[in-house]
Amino acid sequence: MSRADWRSPGAYEDLRSLDAPGFAWEYLRRNADFLQERRKLERTARQGALDPAEVAAFTRRWACDFLSTAETSSPGSVLWAPHALPSVIALTRLPAELADPKFRLPPLFPDSSLARDGAEHLVERRGALFRVHIDEAGAEPPAVLLPLDQLFEIRATAAIRLWRGLIGSNPTPNPAALSKARRDRLILALRALDGRLEDASYREIAGALFSAGEVSERGWKGHDLRDRTIRLVHFGLDMMQGGYRRLLLYPYRRRP
């Protein structure tokens, strides 16, 4: 897996446009176990012997669709599993007795989806991206499945944004957009993580992140930048090893 030059701040500038799920992908794609399992499935797929049960297990374990992660390097086109990302909009067929014959939405998929794998779709409406899951029953005419769980508000917000896009209104701002301070910390942690994955020492990482190269060896052991760098590395490792799922819940403040 290719990574940016962690010593160069400019190499990570493109990440500043990412939302929370985009950063989740950046951390996950650095996970060696994830990459190994994905390569195994890719080899099996090339041999034409891909087992749906193995693909489903991959999705359960990593919270994302195998095909979309195998074919993309773009954080925005990863198809996350509906159970892990509450902003995935689950659609089903509206019962006939509830349908309004006078109201018709424009087709959800007038053209091909930006990304698709089975029931999972990535679509664009009025400049906004939406991840959509189509129920086995189909979705014509469409209705939204909204579980009455702890994440109901996020699911409802995502559905309203899609509805606004379909009727020609501008969707409300992306609720998964991150503040500058949060983006800055996530990028610093990614750089620290990338340095550690290349076996750089904490002092080397601090030198690149905080210009700490002039700190003496004796002074380094008690320097506050040492503690800050270690915390960043540990935070990056935690995010890579499963903490990225918390970003999928953003802006939900509490754990389900």
C-alpha positions as CSV (number, residue, x, y, z in Angstrom):
1,M,0.0,0.0,0.0
2,S,1.4,3.4,-1.0
3,R,1.4,6.1,1.7
4,A,2.3,9.8,1.5
5,D,5.7,11.0,2.8
6,W,4.9,11.4,6.4
7,R,7.8,13.9,6.9
8,S,6.1,16.3,4.5
9,P,3.0,18.2,5.7
10,G,2.1,19.1,2.2
11,A,1.7,15.5,1.2
12,Y,-1.4,15.3,3.4
13,E,-3.1,18.5,2.3
14,D,-5.6,16.7,0.0
15,L,-7.1,15.0,3.1
16,R,-8.4,18.3,4.4
17,S,-11.5,17.9,2.3
18,L,-12.4,14.5,3.8
19,D,-15.4,14.0,6.1
20,A,-15.5,11.5,8.9
21,P,-16.1,8.4,6.8
22,G,-13.3,9.5,4.5
23,F,-10.8,9.6,7.4
24,A,-12.1,6.3,8.6
25,W,-11.0,4.8,5.3
26,E,-7.6,6.4,5.5
27,Y,-7.0,4.7,8.8
28,L,-8.5,1.3,7.8
29,R,-6.5,1.1,4.6
30,R,-3.3,1.1,6.7
31,N,-4.3,-2.0,8.6
32,A,-2.1,-5.0,7.6
33,D,-4.7,-7.6,8.6
34,F,-7.4,-5.8,6.5
35,L,-5.0,-5.6,3.5
36,Q,-4.1,-9.2,3.8
37,E,-7.7,-10.4,3.9
38,R,-8.6,-8.1,1.0
39,R,-5.7,-9.5,-1.1
40,K,-6.9,-13.0,-0.3
41,L,-10.4,-12.3,-1.6
42,E,-9.0,-10.5,-4.6
43,R,-7.0,-13.7,-5.5
44,T,-10.1,-15.8,-5.0
45,A,-12.2,-13.4,-7.2
46,R,-9.6,-13.6,-10.0
47,Q,-10.0,-17.4,-9.9
48,G,-13.8,-17.1,-10.2
49,A,-14.3,-18.9,-6.9
50,L,-15.5,-16.1,-4.6
51,D,-17.6,-17.4,-1.8
52,P,-20.5,-15.0,-0.8
53,A,-20.2,-16.1,2.8
54,E,-16.5,-15.0,2.8
55,V,-17.5,-11.6,1.3
56,A,-20.2,-11.2,4.0
57,A,-17.7,-12.1,6.7
58,F,-15.3,-9.5,5.3
59,T,-18.1,-6.8,5.5
60,R,-19.0,-7.8,9.1
61,R,-15.4,-7.7,10.2
62,W,-14.3,-4.5,8.5
63,A,-17.7,-2.6,8.2
64,C,-17.1,-2.0,4.4
65,D,-17.9,-3.6,1.1
66,F,-15.2,-5.7,-0.4
67,L,-15.6,-4.8,-4.0
68,S,-15.6,-1.0,-3.5
69,T,-12.4,-1.2,-1.4
70,A,-10.7,-3.4,-3.9
71,E,-11.5,-1.2,-6.9
72,T,-10.8,2.3,-5.4
73,S,-8.2,4.4,-3.8
74,S,-10.8,7.2,-3.2
75,P,-12.1,7.6,0.3
76,G,-15.4,9.0,-1.0
77,S,-16.3,5.9,-3.0
78,V,-16.0,3.3,-0.3
79,L,-19.3,1.6,0.4
80,W,-19.7,1.2,4.1
81,A,-22.0,-1.3,5.7
82,P,-25.4,0.0,6.8
83,H,-25.0,-1.4,10.3
84,A,-21.8,0.5,10.8
85,L,-22.5,3.8,9.0
86,P,-25.9,5.2,10.1
87,S,-25.9,7.8,7.3
88,V,-26.4,4.9,4.8
89,I,-30.0,5.3,3.6
90,A,-31.9,2.1,3.6
91,L,-34.7,2.1,1.0
92,T,-37.5,-0.4,0.5
93,R,-40.8,-0.6,-1.5
94,L,-43.6,1.6,-0.2
95,P,-46.8,-0.3,0.5
96,A,-49.4,0.5,-2.2
97,E,-52.0,1.7,0.4
98,L,-49.6,4.4,1.6
99,A,-48.6,5.7,-1.8
100,D,-49.8,9.1,-3.0
101,P,-50.6,8.7,-6.7
102,K,-50.3,12.5,-7.2
103,F,-46.7,12.6,-6.0
104,R,-43.8,11.1,-8.0
105,L,-40.1,11.5,-7.1
106,P,-37.6,11.6,-10.0
107,P,-35.8,8.3,-10.5
108,L,-33.2,7.6,-7.9
109,F,-30.8,6.1,-10.4
110,P,-31.3,7.9,-13.7
111,D,-27.7,7.1,-14.7
112,S,-25.3,4.5,-13.4
113,S,-24.3,4.8,-9.7
114,L,-20.9,6.3,-8.9
115,A,-20.2,3.0,-7.2
116,R,-22.3,-0.1,-6.8
117,D,-22.1,-3.6,-5.4
118,G,-25.3,-5.5,-5.1
119,A,-27.7,-3.6,-2.8
120,E,-25.1,-0.9,-2.0
121,H,-25.0,2.2,-4.1
122,L,-23.1,5.5,-4.1
123,V,-25.1,8.3,-5.8
124,E,-24.7,12.0,-6.3
125,R,-27.5,14.6,-6.1
126,R,-26.9,18.4,-6.4
127,G,-23.2,18.0,-5.4
128,A,-23.8,15.8,-2.4
129,L,-22.9,12.1,-2.1
130,F,-25.3,9.6,-0.7
131,R,-24.8,6.0,0.3
132,V,-27.9,4.0,-0.4
133,H,-28.9,0.4,0.5
134,I,-31.7,-1.2,-1.5
135,D,-33.8,-3.7,0.4
136,E,-34.5,-7.1,-1.1
137,A,-38.1,-6.1,-1.8
138,G,-36.9,-3.4,-4.1
139,A,-37.6,0.4,-3.8
140,E,-40.2,1.4,-6.3
141,P,-42.0,3.4,-5.1
142,P,-39.3,4.2,-2.5
143,A,-39.7,4.3,1.2
144,V,-37.1,4.8,3.9
145,L,-36.4,2.2,6.6
146,L,-35.7,4.1,9.9
147,P,-34.9,1.9,12.9
148,L,-36.0,3.5,16.1
149,D,-32.6,3.1,17.7
150,Q,-30.0,5.4,19.3
151,L,-28.9,6.5,15.8
152,F,-32.3,7.5,14.6
153,E,-31.6,11.2,14.3
154,I,-28.5,10.6,12.1
155,R,-30.5,8.2,9.9
156,A,-33.4,10.6,9.6
157,T,-31.1,13.5,8.7
158,A,-29.4,11.5,5.9
159,A,-32.9,10.5,4.5
160,I,-34.0,14.2,4.5
161,R,-30.9,15.3,2.7
162,L,-31.5,12.7,0.0
163,W,-35.1,13.7,-0.3
164,R,-34.1,17.3,-0.7
165,G,-31.7,16.4,-3.4
166,L,-34.3,14.4,-5.2
167,I,-36.9,17.1,-5.3
168,G,-34.4,19.7,-6.6
169,S,-33.5,21.5,-3.3
170,N,-30.0,21.9,-2.0
171,P,-29.2,19.3,0.6
172,T,-28.4,20.6,4.0
173,P,-24.7,20.6,5.0
174,N,-23.0,17.3,5.4
175,P,-23.4,16.3,9.1
176,A,-20.2,14.2,8.9
177,A,-18.1,17.2,8.0
178,L,-15.3,17.8,10.5
179,S,-14.1,20.9,12.2
180,K,-10.6,22.2,11.2
181,A,-9.2,21.3,14.7
182,R,-10.4,17.7,14.4
183,R,-9.1,17.4,10.8
184,D,-5.7,18.8,11.9
185,R,-5.5,16.2,14.7
186,L,-6.5,13.3,12.5
187,I,-3.9,14.3,9.9
188,L,-1.2,14.6,12.5
189,A,-2.1,11.2,13.9
190,L,-2.0,9.8,10.4
191,R,1.5,11.2,9.8
192,A,2.6,9.8,13.2
193,L,1.1,6.5,12.4
194,D,2.8,6.4,8.9
195,G,6.1,7.2,10.5
196,R,5.7,4.4,13.1
197,L,4.7,1.9,10.4
198,E,8.0,2.7,8.7
199,D,9.8,2.0,12.0
200,A,10.6,5.6,12.7
201,S,11.5,6.5,16.3
202,Y,9.3,8.8,18.4
203,R,12.0,11.4,18.3
204,E,12.2,11.2,14.5
205,I,8.4,11.5,14.2
206,A,8.4,14.5,16.6
207,G,11.2,16.1,14.5
208,A,9.0,15.9,11.4
209,L,5.7,16.9,13.1
210,F,6.9,19.6,15.5
211,S,10.4,20.6,14.3
212,A,11.8,19.0,17.5
213,G,15.2,18.0,15.9
214,E,17.1,20.4,18.0
215,V,16.0,18.8,21.3
216,S,19.0,17.1,22.9
217,E,18.9,13.4,23.8
218,R,18.9,14.2,27.5
219,G,16.2,16.9,27.1
220,W,14.1,14.7,24.9
221,K,13.4,12.1,27.6
222,G,11.4,14.6,29.7
223,H,10.2,16.9,26.9
224,D,6.5,17.5,26.5
225,L,6.7,16.8,22.8
226,R,7.8,13.3,23.5
227,D,4.6,12.6,25.4
228,R,2.5,14.4,22.7
229,T,4.1,12.3,20.0
230,I,3.6,9.0,21.8
231,R,-0.1,9.9,22.4
232,L,-0.5,10.7,18.7
233,V,1.1,7.4,17.6
234,H,-1.1,5.4,20.1
235,F,-4.2,7.3,18.9
236,G,-3.3,6.5,15.2
237,L,-2.7,2.8,16.0
238,D,-6.1,2.6,17.9
239,M,-7.9,4.2,14.9
240,M,-6.3,1.8,12.5
241,Q,-7.1,-1.2,14.6
242,G,-10.8,-0.5,14.9
243,G,-11.2,3.0,16.3
244,Y,-12.1,4.1,12.7
245,R,-15.6,2.8,13.4
246,R,-16.1,5.7,15.8
247,L,-15.7,8.1,12.9
248,L,-18.5,6.3,11.1
249,L,-20.8,7.3,13.9
250,Y,-19.8,10.9,13.8
251,P,-21.4,13.3,14.9
252,Y,-23.1,10.8,17.4
253,R,-21.4,11.7,20.7
254,R,-22.1,8.6,22.7
255,R,-21.3,5.0,22.0
256,P,-24.3,2.8,21.1
